Amino acid sequence: MPWVADSHEIDVVVPAPGRAPVRVPIWVVAVGDDLYVRSWKGAAGVWYRRAQRYGTGSVVVDGDEHAVRFTPVADPALEEAVDRAFTAKYGGSEYASAMINPPASGTTMRLDRM
């Protein structure tokens, strides 16, 4: 999905009924043709909790907003592939190790464009 895979950082926007949408900058990686995101704060991240509960939201890439579906990942082999993708893309950042270890590593979600 070239529409976002090369972006260093995107904004995730997740609404909730009766509440203002949450907009948070996050990292995104590609594994094969699929895109994956994680919550730096783990399951405590508000955007993550909403994405998990409601399953949809949007991402903002270069000023354009795209509707997405969030699908939790529970496959250990895929989780390891996502770890490698985060390390390859963001390994030079002081925050990279946080994204491949708990609590973030347990929050992997696939992004599907709607």
N, C-alpha and C positions, 0 to 999 in steps of 0.2 A: 504494500500500500504506500506508494510514493508520496501520497498527499500529506503524510506526516512523519514517515520513518526517518527522514533526514533532519528533522527539527531537533535542536538541542533541548528545548523546553517548550511545553505547550501549556495552555490553561485548561483545566477541567472544570466544567460548570455542572453542578448537580442540584436540581430543584427538589423540594419536598412540599407536599400539600400544606398550604397555610403558612409557609415560611419562605423567607427570601432565599434565592439560590446561593449556593456556596461556590466561589470561584477561587481556584488554587493553582499555582504553577506546579507542574510535575514533569518528570522525565518520562520518555517513551522509548521503547526498543522494539525492533523487529526480529522475529524468529520465523524464518521462511517468509510466507506471505502475510503473516498475522502480526498484529501490534499488541504490545503488553505494557501495562503500567503497574506501579506499586505505590502504596502509601508509605511515605517516609516515617510517619508516626504510627505505622502499623494499624491495627484495628481501631485505635483511638482516633484516627483521622476522620473528621466530620464528612469530608467528601467521600471517603471510602465506605463509611457506614451507610450513607445515603445511596451510593451506587450499588452496594450489596442489597439493600432493602428494596429499592425501586427499579434497579436494573437498567435505567436509561438516563441520559444526560446529553452533554455536548462537550466538544473540545474546540478551543479557539487556536487556530494555526495561522500565523501571519495575518491576523486581523479577520480571518474568515471563520465563521462558526459552523461546525458540522455535528449533526445529531449522531449519537452513538449508543450502542448497547454495551453494557458491561457484563462479562461472563466470568465468574470465578474459575480459577484453574486449580485442580487438585491432583494433577499427574506429576509425580516426582521427577520423571525424566524431562518433562517440559519445564518444570521449575528450574532444573539444573541448566537447561538450555537458555532460559531467561537470565539466570545468574551470569552465564558466560556472555550474553549479549550486553548486559549492564556493564560488566567489567571491560569488554572491548570498547564500548562507546564512551563510558564515563570514568574509566580507570584512573585517569589523571586527576580527578577531583577528590578532595578530601572527604567528600560525602559518599563516594562510590561504595565503600565497604559496608556502609549502613544499609544500602539498598539490596545487598546480597546476603544479609544476615537478619535474624529475628530482631525486631518484630516485622520489619518491612517484607522480608522474604515470604511470609505467610499470607500476604495480601495481593498476590498476583491476579490480575484481571486482564482478559483479552478484550480489546476494543474492536467492535464491529460497527462499521459505518451503516447508518440506516437510510 
